[in-house]
């Protein structure tokens, strides 16, 4: 490959924060027109490296070459001039502005101080047509879907003349369909001559779109490989530094009495319509019940109702034989519920508080953590130390704020806190969202462990793989109903996919039988 | 651990630098208008610190500011901007004076305790109105407390004219049994109005610290203020804590008002505007960075500035508004603490770079 084709070369990049090297002699090069994945665990140094490339941080050592010239990227403005644009994980958009207004923000076309909205809208329209980024230039950001918002974010970088696009974990917030669309968009972008760096820890995405992949671990670059010549297993092992198992190791479940019984549960959504429609559901001790379904089919409301965060409209919820319908969260927790919430930073932790305080967030009022209304800081500290140790939460100390932990360790801290209370029922909502394979493996193991200790586990996830791997039975939610409950070892991705799309079980069976016939036909025809 | 100590140092440096920058800014302004800033500052501090009477007065002012500062701070910790401290001071003030006038013959210890208690309670309830509206109806506490400030002002003025006095602008003075004065304190400060309120303030500073750091109620308050979602998830009641924080906030402000009434003035008179000890309490809390001990010291500084400014016109030929400008500049630099942290960071990196180069 000739030197001219390299649009970016980062050579021997080191970034030190005090004694800690976030990047240690990392090399990365990006060819013109390629999608280059940057793979690494949470905290491996991906973001630091990309912040250096986009001018937010200056490297302690090392050189950056762009289009064959050595450059100093001292500010985001310089990166912009060099044609480097970042599509942020958390979108940098003004909610109340339209798509066009957001895209041209800071570069507004104007005449005598008046914004030329029509001209800008036309430009945005042209740009979005050119790259196949479907988006309504006049829609307000707050009114459009997350996928659409991301397209606006991509258009923003393109509008600023970016030729090199950095996607920072772009799929974390997207639905499966939106992920597919994004993959197509990325292909379209490289076809138009753009080059892409894709930061991710999702291996299937790398396999799907990336040409090459650079793996970094603990701040060091491990290797750069051609994606076509490597397997997901190899990538995962390289990233984690040991052999990772995707398959969750577990014995068949030995379910006993139900710990959670839900009868005729109806929950209204904020705007007043029924989000959960008269459902019945049972979780037994010693089993993992998975809830599958596309985001927004009532799963969140169901969990919020069980945990007491939302009002139940009608029906009953019984936990360990006690009626907990419309009880307060504290009473429900005390009855025997552990809850790993869907949004860990919003619900799971008070980020600014110390880790030790977070570890006692639900139990601070009980002995031994307090007595007669006075906290026992020593007990709280010892408790936190024990959990940190036992659950391998990586933190400099229990006195650091929860915010200073990486996402994976924040989640470990929550899991530690919830499991340690030894609840009869553990609800895990999206427990591995945004985490790397090492952390995912760990969390799945812990869930199974709870099950094997004879506890009930309710796992809600939008990741089909996760639901299938961890659960013993799977309830599929569609439009507020439980459309079917199937055994995990007697179902498959296709059947669940149809159920998630609202196709009833019998019809799903029929369709599957038919399509498997058809598929054979197509394969035969192609040959 | 190292970074933690550094953080603490930075936290201490921000208010100190704010104060220094505030004084420098005031000096530049005085120079620009042809005044002598060194003389002005000397006059202010000499006048207060070298004269027991004026030092006593400064501490008396600091006493009330400590209450308003703590009052603002506790609501702020729970996530509220209680701009209604001034109004809460006023209702606490009038209630305490009124009660003391109504029962002049109770034994002194009983009368003082009850008068202060009434002032505190009325302030608390007044403030809890805003908390209640916020907790159950989501109204903005800033707007509600501003409105309550005006309500407090005009209701107080009406009560003074129409109910407590005979159409006058001043009430009678409270009897000796409601006085907060302490003989030895008065003689020690050459007859200043410094009173037992100072000791109450010091006790409250200690209680505040213990409440916030050592009790489960303080833990809840902090958690709800930082993240009400996570607190609800963890089984705390956000509405309860919202109302509680505003209740305590108003109680502290009301107690400050009651001490102002019984200790400073001994009566209440119609006001043309809201008492500025209320608004300066916000500044005191911000300068003290919400730490009770910090709040006490910043209250003392503000008390000195306040009393010292009285010397400016006669002894330095500087208009006393200059002291107000210095106060305003200090508050500005506290508010701009991002700037100061940035400067401190710069200084630190320079240091490490040079150290690294050696």
Interface residues (C-beta under 8 A of the other chain):
Chain A: X307 X309 X328 X329 X330 X333 X339 X341 X343 X346 X347 X348 X349 X350 X351 X352 X353 X357 X361 X362 X364 X365 X370 X373 X374 X375 X377 X397 X399
Chain B: X1 X4 X213 X214 X215 X216 X217 X219 X222 X223 X226 X227 X229 X230 X231 X232 X233 X234 X235 X236 X237
